Amino acid sequence: MKGILTLEYITIYFGFSLMVLGILKIFNLVDLTSAYFFGLAISGLCFTLIDYAALNNKKEIKKKPKLVFLYMAAVFFVLVFPNLTLVKNFDNAFMTNTGEALSLGALGLVIYINGLKNRQEFESFLKDQISQLQGFKEEHSDLHKQHLIFREQQKQLMIQLASLEAALDTKLKKDKLNDKDNSHEIKE
């Protein structure tokens, strides 16, 4: 249960709830005002900026006050902003146009961030592949060195074997001569 209340899961639940709200809107089961869509646009932009901060600079995540502010703003513009009495004084056309512009901008930023993530993943993949290739190259170099050592050892063993064969031939010839000499002596 420890991980269920982490910020990531709260964001996931929040996103899931918004998807359900979208489905309800398709079937006209909810009535959402232009102020609500304006708030959603700003909220989406805040979440996109959080994602961008995490992607752009991993150290940025450690600067929690900025992220906390963005999370608070994202939730505020969905839950509180549309319900403020002050918002009723805003021009609906202004909120609709601004909300649409912010939505387009946030969507553009999401697509841009997605492209950056894909690029980073690809670069990371390439670095891993290069690292593996370098490892294979080093392994090949080590195997080549071992091969050269084994060939040299093989040459030395062949020389030793030839020397032993020559010594054995010499010994066998000597023994044959001795046997012939001994057999002549016995016959005499």
N, C-alpha and C positions, 0 to 999 in steps of 0.2 A: 504494500500500500504506500510505501515511502515515495515511489516515483509518480504516483497518480496525481499528486498535488504540485508537481514541479511546474515551472513557468511554461515549459514546452507543451505539457499536456493541457494546461489551461488554454493556451493558444489554439491547440488542436480542437478542444471542445467548443471554443468560441467560434472557430471557423466552421465546424460541423453545424452549430446552431444557425449560423448565417446561411448555410446551404439549405437547411430545412426551411428557414424563413423565405428564401428564394423560391422554393417549391410551393410553399403556401401562397406566395404572391402570384405565381403562375395561375393558380386556380382561384384567384381573387378571394382567398380566405383571410387575408389581412389587408388593412388599409394603411399604407405608408405615405407620409407626407414628403414634400420636397425637402423639408428641413432634415428629415430622416436620411434621405439619399445624400444630401449635402454632408451630413455627419458621417455616413458610411464612406463617402469619397475621402474625407480627411482621415478617417480611421484607416482605410486601406493604404493611404499614402504613408501614414505612421508605421504600419506593419512592414511596408515595403522598405522604408528607410532603416528599420531595425534589421531587416534581412541584408540590406546593402552594407550597413555598418559591420555586420558579422562577416560578410564576404570580403569587403574591401580591406579591412584591417582586423586581424584576429585579436590584436591588443585592445581594439575599441570595445570589445565585449567586457573587458575588465573595467571600463569606465562606466560603471553601473548607473550613476545618476542620469546620464543621457538616455540610457535604455529605459530606465524606470520612467522617466518623463515621457518618452515616446509611447510606452505601454499605457501609461495613465491617460495620455491624450487620445490614444486609439480607443480606449474603452469609454472615455468621457464623451467623445463625439458620436458614439453609437447610443449610449445609454442616457446621458444627461442633456446634451445639446439640443436634440429634437424636442425635448420637453420643457425647455426654458420659455418663460412667457415673453422674454425679450425677442426670441426668434420669430414670434408671430408678427412682429413689426417689420421683419425683413421682407424685401420684395421676392415673391416666389420665382419670378423670371431670373433674378440675380442668383438665387440659390440653385436653381436648376442649371443655368449656364455654367456657373462656377463649379458645381458638383460634377457636371459632365466633363468639364475641362480637367478637373482634378482626377477624375476616374481615368480619363485618357492618359494623363501624365503618369499616374500610378501604374496603369497597365503597361505603358511604354517602359517604365523603370523596371517592372517585373520581368518583361521580356529581355531587357538589357542585362539584368542580373542573372537571368537564366543562361544567357549567352556567355557571360563571364564565368559562371559556375562550370558550364560545359568546357570552356577553354581551360580553366584551371584543372579540371578533371583530366582533360586530354594531355595537358602538359605534365601532370603528375604521372599519368600512364606512360608517357614517353620517357620520363626520367626513370621510372621503374624498369622499363624495357632496356634503356641504355645501361642501367646499373646491372641488369641481368646479363646483357651482352658482354659488359666488361668483366663480369665474373666468369662467364664462359671463356672469354679470351685469356684471362689469367689461368683458368683451369687447363685450357688447351696448351698454354705456354708451359705450365708445370708438367703436363703429360708429355709434351715434346722433350723437355729436359730429361724426364725419366726414361723416355724412349732412347735418347742418346746415351744415357748412362747404361741402360740395358744392352744396347748394341756394343758399347765398349766392353762391358763385362762379357758379352757373348764372344767377342773377338779374343779376349784374354783366355776364356775357357777353351775356345777352339785351338789357340796356341798351346795351351796346357795339354789338351787332348792329343794334339799332334805330337807333342813332346813325349807324352806317355805311350802313345802308339809306337813311336820310334824306339823308345826304351824297351817296350814290350817285344817288338820285332827283334831288336838286338839281343835281348835276353833269350827269346825263343831260338834264334839262330845259334847262339852260344850253347844253349842247352842241347840242341840237335847235334852240334859238333861234339859236344861232350859225350852225348849218347853214342855217337858213331865211334868215338875214340874208345869209349868203355866197351862197346860191343866188339871191337877189334881186339882189345886186350883180353877179353873173355875167350874169344876164339883161339887165341894163341895159347 
